[in-house]
């Protein structure tokens, strides 16, 4: 059965979801504050229409909030003031979940069902033109339903079926702990690495054709600063814990190098290689 789906935010993730959802035979309404994103999506028929936030929201069967975490929370509060269709499903794609689910608790007493979402896929690229139908293929897509929405998860997954993602239901706190380690910590490390390199060799870096290792390692340093600023603030407790654990490992590595402990160094690197190979197989 065709659904009317409203996607607020047509950047990389939102525009990719629009491609997925429209391919599944749904009517997609899009909204983005950047008119170039909206025009691109309309021109390429990835969305059927573009309306302002309030008008689109009250027409939708499903609403997906695809902006930064702080914007998602603002929009949840706005949606709570609107006369949404009874039975409307609301989801999001925010990189943290605890604060979003807390804000979404306002829907629990209504016939409105909130299912937090987070597809573990992305790119350093931004905007509608960077989106693609295959972005979520084989990626883990976390589902974090509110108490009243647990029976609606399958319905949302059906709408997103063309994504070919691997859906995983999880609690908000466990989600934030996991992504604090596997996503937020790597970004924190890479941002720090680039600033460290700039501090140590500065202008000389501009005259060097760096190897693929540095470019591959630091690709995510090009990520949107505004979005990551919001993530670091929202998931600070888990990120700080992860940074503390990383500092412990880094100090251990420093000690091995200082003591010229080749056996420990070799074991340290081999263990790292083993973990990397395990995640490659998934």
The 8 nearest C-alpha neighbors of each residue, nearest first, counted from 0:
[[1, 2, 25, 24, 158, 23, 3, 157],
 [0, 2, 25, 24, 3, 26, 23, 158],
 [3, 1, 25, 4, 60, 26, 0, 61],
 [2, 4, 26, 59, 60, 27, 25, 61],
 [5, 3, 61, 27, 59, 62, 60, 2],
 [4, 6, 28, 62, 59, 29, 27, 63],
 [7, 5, 63, 29, 62, 64, 8, 28],
 [6, 8, 30, 64, 65, 29, 31, 63],
 [7, 9, 65, 31, 66, 13, 10, 30],
 [10, 8, 13, 14, 31, 127, 36, 7],
 [9, 11, 126, 127, 13, 14, 12, 8],
 [10, 12, 130, 126, 125, 127, 14, 129],
 [13, 11, 15, 14, 10, 16, 130, 65],
 [14, 12, 9, 16, 65, 10, 15, 8],
 [13, 15, 9, 17, 127, 16, 130, 10],
 [16, 14, 130, 131, 18, 12, 17, 13],
 [17, 15, 19, 13, 18, 14, 20, 12],
 [16, 18, 14, 20, 15, 19, 21, 45],
 [17, 19, 15, 16, 45, 21, 132, 20],
 [20, 18, 16, 22, 17, 161, 162, 21],
 [19, 21, 23, 17, 22, 18, 16, 159],
 [20, 22, 25, 23, 24, 18, 19, 17],
 [23, 21, 19, 24, 20, 18, 161, 25],
 [22, 24, 20, 21, 25, 161, 19, 158],
 [25, 23, 21, 22, 1, 26, 20, 2],
 [26, 24, 1, 21, 2, 23, 20, 27],
 [25, 27, 3, 4, 2, 47, 21, 28],
 [28, 26, 4, 46, 47, 5, 3, 25],
 [29, 27, 5, 48, 49, 46, 47, 4],
 [30, 28, 49, 6, 5, 7, 46, 48],
 [29, 31, 7, 49, 8, 50, 51, 6],
 [30, 32, 8, 33, 9, 37, 7, 34],
 [31, 33, 34, 30, 8, 37, 36, 9],
 [34, 32, 31, 35, 36, 37, 9, 30],
 [33, 35, 37, 36, 38, 32, 31, 39],
 [36, 34, 38, 37, 33, 39, 127, 40],
 [37, 35, 127, 39, 34, 38, 33, 9],
 [38, 36, 34, 40, 39, 35, 31, 41],
 [37, 39, 41, 35, 40, 36, 42, 34],
 [40, 38, 42, 36, 37, 41, 35, 43],
 [39, 41, 45, 37, 43, 38, 42, 46],
 [40, 42, 44, 38, 43, 39, 46, 37],
 [41, 43, 39, 44, 40, 38, 45, 37],
 [42, 44, 40, 41, 45, 39, 46, 38],
 [45, 43, 41, 46, 42, 40, 47, 39],
 [44, 46, 40, 18, 43, 17, 41, 21],
 [47, 45, 27, 44, 41, 48, 40, 28],
 [46, 48, 27, 28, 26, 44, 41, 45],
 [47, 49, 28, 46, 29, 50, 27, 41],
 [48, 50, 29, 28, 30, 51, 37, 47],
 [51, 49, 55, 30, 54, 52, 48, 29],
 [50, 52, 54, 53, 55, 30, 49, 56],
 [51, 53, 55, 54, 56, 50, 30, 7],
 [54, 52, 56, 55, 51, 57, 81, 78],
 [55, 53, 56, 51, 52, 57, 50, 58],
 [54, 56, 58, 52, 50, 53, 57, 51],
 [57, 55, 53, 59, 58, 54, 52, 5],
 [56, 58, 83, 55, 59, 54, 84, 82],
 [59, 57, 55, 56, 54, 60, 84, 3],
 [60, 58, 3, 61, 56, 4, 57, 5],
 [59, 61, 87, 3, 4, 2, 88, 62],
 [60, 62, 4, 88, 59, 87, 89, 5],
 [61, 63, 89, 5, 4, 6, 90, 88],
 [64, 62, 90, 6, 91, 89, 65, 5],
 [63, 65, 91, 7, 66, 71, 6, 90],
 [66, 64, 8, 13, 92, 7, 91, 63],
 [65, 67, 8, 70, 71, 64, 68, 7],
 [68, 66, 70, 226, 69, 71, 93, 229],
 [69, 67, 71, 93, 70, 72, 229, 66],
 [68, 70, 72, 71, 67, 73, 229, 66],
 [71, 69, 73, 67, 72, 68, 66, 74],
 [72, 70, 68, 74, 73, 69, 66, 64],
 [71, 73, 75, 69, 74, 70, 99, 102],
 [74, 72, 70, 76, 71, 75, 77, 69],
 [73, 75, 77, 71, 76, 72, 78, 70],
 [76, 74, 72, 78, 77, 73, 71, 79],
 [75, 77, 79, 74, 73, 78, 72, 80],
 [76, 78, 74, 79, 75, 80, 73, 81],
 [79, 77, 75, 81, 80, 76, 74, 56],
 [78, 80, 76, 77, 81, 75, 105, 106],
 [79, 81, 78, 77, 82, 76, 83, 75],
 [82, 80, 78, 79, 83, 77, 57, 53],
 [83, 81, 57, 84, 80, 79, 78, 85],
 [82, 84, 57, 81, 85, 56, 87, 58],
 [83, 85, 87, 86, 57, 82, 60, 58],
 [86, 84, 110, 87, 111, 83, 109, 82],
 [85, 87, 110, 111, 84, 88, 112, 60],
 [88, 86, 60, 111, 84, 85, 61, 112],
 [87, 89, 61, 112, 113, 111, 62, 86],
 [90, 88, 62, 113, 61, 63, 112, 114],
 [91, 89, 63, 114, 115, 113, 116, 62],
 [90, 92, 64, 63, 116, 115, 65, 93],
 [91, 93, 117, 116, 65, 64, 118, 94],
 [94, 92, 68, 95, 91, 117, 67, 96],
 [93, 95, 117, 92, 230, 96, 68, 178],
 [96, 94, 93, 175, 97, 234, 230, 233],
 [95, 97, 171, 99, 98, 100, 175, 115],
 [98, 96, 171, 100, 99, 172, 101, 95],
 [99, 97, 101, 100, 96, 102, 95, 233],
 [100, 98, 102, 96, 101, 97, 72, 103],
 [101, 99, 103, 97, 102, 98, 96, 104],
 [100, 102, 98, 99, 104, 103, 97, 105],
 [101, 103, 99, 100, 104, 98, 72, 105],
 [104, 102, 100, 105, 101, 106, 99, 75],
 [103, 105, 106, 101, 107, 102, 100, 145],
 [106, 104, 103, 107, 102, 108, 79, 109],
 [107, 105, 109, 104, 108, 111, 103, 112],
 [108, 106, 104, 109, 105, 147, 111, 112],
 [107, 109, 106, 105, 110, 111, 104, 147],
 [110, 108, 106, 111, 107, 105, 85, 112],
 [111, 109, 86, 85, 112, 108, 87, 106],
 [110, 112, 87, 86, 109, 106, 88, 85],
 [113, 111, 88, 148, 89, 87, 147, 110],
 [114, 112, 89, 90, 145, 88, 148, 144],
 [115, 113, 144, 90, 143, 145, 89, 116],
 [114, 116, 143, 90, 91, 144, 142, 113],
 [117, 115, 142, 92, 91, 141, 90, 143],
 [116, 118, 92, 141, 140, 93, 94, 119],
 [119, 117, 140, 120, 141, 139, 92, 116],
 [120, 118, 139, 140, 138, 117, 121, 135],
 [121, 119, 118, 135, 138, 134, 122, 139],
 [120, 122, 119, 123, 12, 134, 11, 124],
 [121, 123, 124, 120, 219, 125, 222, 11],
 [122, 124, 222, 221, 219, 125, 218, 121],
 [125, 123, 122, 129, 126, 11, 222, 221],
 [124, 126, 11, 129, 10, 123, 127, 122],
 [127, 125, 10, 11, 128, 129, 36, 9],
 [128, 126, 10, 36, 14, 130, 129, 11],
 [127, 129, 130, 126, 39, 36, 11, 125],
 [128, 130, 127, 126, 11, 125, 124, 131],
 [131, 129, 15, 11, 127, 14, 128, 12],
 [132, 130, 15, 133, 134, 129, 18, 14],
 [131, 133, 18, 15, 134, 19, 162, 130],
 [132, 134, 136, 131, 135, 162, 15, 163],
 [135, 133, 131, 132, 136, 120, 15, 121],
 [136, 134, 138, 164, 162, 133, 120, 137],
 [135, 137, 163, 164, 133, 138, 162, 134],
 [138, 136, 164, 165, 163, 135, 139, 162],
 [139, 137, 164, 135, 136, 165, 119, 140],
 [138, 140, 165, 119, 166, 164, 118, 141],
 [141, 139, 118, 166, 117, 165, 119, 164],
 [142, 140, 167, 117, 116, 168, 166, 118],
 [141, 143, 168, 116, 115, 167, 144, 169],
 [144, 142, 115, 169, 114, 168, 170, 116],
 [145, 143, 114, 149, 148, 115, 142, 113],
 [144, 146, 148, 147, 113, 114, 149, 143],
 [145, 147, 148, 149, 144, 107, 113, 112],
 [146, 148, 145, 149, 107, 112, 150, 144],
 [149, 147, 112, 145, 151, 150, 144, 146],
 [150, 148, 151, 144, 152, 147, 146, 145],
 [149, 151, 148, 152, 153, 147, 154, 144],
 [152, 150, 148, 154, 149, 153, 155, 112],
 [151, 153, 155, 154, 150, 149, 156, 148],
 [154, 152, 156, 155, 151, 157, 150, 149],
 [153, 155, 157, 151, 152, 156, 158, 150],
 [156, 154, 158, 152, 157, 153, 159, 151],
 [155, 157, 153, 159, 158, 154, 160, 152],
 [158, 156, 160, 154, 159, 155, 153, 161],
 [157, 159, 155, 156, 160, 20, 154, 23],
 [158, 160, 156, 157, 161, 162, 20, 155],
 [161, 159, 157, 162, 158, 156, 163, 164],
 [162, 160, 163, 19, 159, 23, 22, 20],
 [161, 163, 164, 160, 135, 19, 159, 136],
 [164, 162, 136, 161, 160, 137, 135, 165],
 [165, 163, 137, 136, 138, 162, 135, 139],
 [164, 166, 139, 140, 137, 138, 167, 163],
 [167, 165, 140, 141, 139, 164, 142, 168],
 [166, 168, 141, 142, 140, 169, 165, 139],
 [169, 167, 142, 141, 143, 166, 170, 144],
 [168, 170, 143, 142, 174, 167, 171, 141],
 [169, 171, 173, 172, 143, 174, 168, 144],
 [172, 170, 97, 96, 174, 173, 143, 175],
 [171, 173, 175, 174, 170, 97, 176, 96],
 [174, 172, 176, 170, 175, 171, 177, 169],
 [175, 173, 171, 177, 172, 176, 170, 178],
 [174, 176, 172, 178, 173, 177, 95, 179],
 [175, 177, 173, 179, 174, 178, 237, 172],
 [178, 176, 174, 179, 180, 175, 173, 181],
 [177, 179, 181, 182, 180, 175, 176, 183],
 [178, 180, 183, 176, 238, 177, 237, 175],
 [181, 179, 178, 184, 177, 182, 241, 183],
 [180, 182, 178, 179, 177, 183, 184, 185],
 [183, 181, 178, 185, 184, 180, 179, 186],
 [182, 184, 179, 186, 185, 180, 178, 187],
 [183, 185, 187, 180, 186, 182, 179, 188],
 [186, 184, 188, 187, 182, 183, 189, 181],
 [185, 187, 189, 183, 184, 188, 190, 182],
 [186, 188, 184, 190, 185, 189, 191, 183],
 [189, 187, 185, 191, 186, 190, 192, 184],
 [188, 190, 192, 186, 191, 187, 217, 220],
 [189, 191, 187, 193, 192, 220, 188, 186],
 [192, 190, 188, 194, 189, 193, 195, 187],
 [193, 191, 189, 195, 194, 190, 188, 196],
 [192, 194, 196, 195, 190, 191, 189, 197],
 [193, 195, 197, 191, 192, 196, 198, 190],
 [196, 194, 192, 198, 197, 193, 191, 199],
 [195, 197, 199, 193, 198, 194, 200, 192],
 [196, 198, 201, 194, 195, 199, 200, 193],
 [199, 197, 195, 196, 201, 200, 194, 193],
 [198, 200, 196, 197, 201, 195, 194, 203],
 [201, 199, 203, 197, 198, 196, 204, 202],
 [202, 200, 197, 203, 198, 199, 204, 196],
 [203, 201, 204, 205, 200, 206, 197, 198],
 [204, 202, 205, 206, 201, 200, 207, 197],
 [203, 205, 202, 207, 206, 201, 200, 197],
 [204, 206, 203, 202, 207, 208, 201, 209],
 [207, 205, 204, 203, 208, 202, 209, 201],
 [208, 206, 204, 209, 205, 203, 210, 202],
 [209, 207, 210, 206, 205, 204, 211, 214],
 [210, 208, 207, 211, 213, 214, 204, 212],
 [211, 209, 212, 213, 208, 214, 215, 207],
 [210, 212, 214, 213, 215, 209, 216, 208],
 [211, 213, 215, 210, 214, 216, 209, 217],
 [214, 212, 216, 215, 211, 210, 217, 209],
 [213, 215, 211, 217, 216, 212, 218, 210],
 [216, 214, 212, 218, 213, 217, 211, 219],
 [215, 217, 213, 214, 218, 212, 189, 219],
 [216, 218, 214, 220, 219, 215, 189, 213],
 [219, 217, 215, 220, 214, 216, 221, 123],
 [218, 220, 221, 222, 217, 123, 186, 189],
 [221, 219, 222, 217, 218, 190, 189, 186],
 [220, 222, 219, 123, 218, 223, 124, 217],
 [223, 221, 123, 219, 220, 224, 124, 122],
 [222, 224, 226, 225, 227, 221, 123, 125],
 [225, 223, 227, 226, 228, 222, 221, 229],
 [226, 224, 228, 227, 223, 229, 67, 230],
 [225, 227, 229, 67, 228, 224, 223, 230],
 [228, 226, 230, 224, 229, 225, 231, 223],
 [227, 229, 225, 231, 226, 230, 224, 232],
 [228, 230, 232, 227, 226, 231, 233, 68],
 [231, 229, 227, 233, 232, 228, 234, 226],
 [232, 230, 228, 235, 234, 229, 233, 227],
 [233, 231, 235, 229, 230, 234, 228, 227],
 [232, 234, 230, 231, 235, 229, 95, 98],
 [235, 233, 231, 236, 232, 237, 230, 238],
 [234, 236, 238, 232, 231, 237, 233, 239],
 [237, 235, 239, 238, 234, 240, 233, 241],
 [238, 236, 240, 179, 239, 235, 176, 234],
 [237, 239, 241, 235, 179, 240, 236, 242],
 [240, 238, 242, 236, 241, 237, 235, 243],
 [239, 241, 237, 243, 238, 242, 236, 244],
 [240, 242, 238, 244, 243, 239, 180, 245],
 [243, 241, 245, 239, 244, 240, 246, 238],
 [244, 242, 246, 240, 241, 245, 239, 247],
 [245, 243, 241, 247, 242, 246, 240, 248],
 [246, 244, 242, 248, 247, 243, 249, 241],
 [245, 247, 249, 243, 244, 248, 250, 242],
 [248, 246, 244, 250, 245, 249, 251, 243],
 [247, 249, 251, 245, 246, 250, 252, 244],
 [250, 248, 246, 252, 251, 247, 245, 253],
 [251, 249, 253, 247, 252, 248, 246, 254],
 [250, 252, 248, 254, 249, 253, 247, 255],
 [253, 251, 249, 255, 254, 250, 248, 256],
 [252, 254, 250, 256, 251, 255, 257, 249],
 [253, 255, 257, 251, 252, 256, 258, 250],
 [256, 254, 260, 252, 258, 253, 257, 259],
 [255, 257, 259, 253, 254, 258, 252, 260],
 [258, 256, 254, 259, 255, 253, 260, 252],
 [259, 257, 255, 260, 256, 254, 253, 261],
 [258, 260, 256, 257, 261, 255, 254, 264],
 [261, 259, 255, 258, 263, 262, 264, 256],
 [260, 262, 264, 263, 259, 265, 255, 256],
 [261, 263, 265, 264, 260, 266, 267, 259],
 [264, 262, 266, 265, 261, 260, 267, 255],
 [265, 263, 261, 267, 262, 266, 255, 260],
 [264, 266, 262, 268, 267, 263, 261, 269],
 [265, 267, 269, 263, 264, 268, 270, 262],
 [268, 266, 264, 270, 265, 269, 263, 271],
 [269, 267, 271, 265, 270, 266, 272, 264],
 [268, 270, 272, 266, 271, 267, 265, 273],
 [271, 269, 273, 267, 268, 272, 266, 274],
 [270, 272, 268, 274, 269, 273, 275, 267],
 [273, 271, 269, 275, 270, 274, 276, 268],
 [272, 274, 270, 276, 275, 271, 269, 277],
 [275, 273, 277, 271, 276, 272, 270, 278],
 [276, 274, 272, 273, 277, 278, 271, 279],
 [275, 277, 279, 273, 274, 278, 272, 280],
 [278, 276, 274, 275, 279, 280, 273, 281],
 [277, 279, 280, 275, 281, 276, 274, 273],
 [280, 278, 276, 277, 281, 275, 274, 273],
 [279, 281, 278, 277, 276, 275, 274, 273],
 [280, 278, 279, 277, 137, 276, 138, 139]]
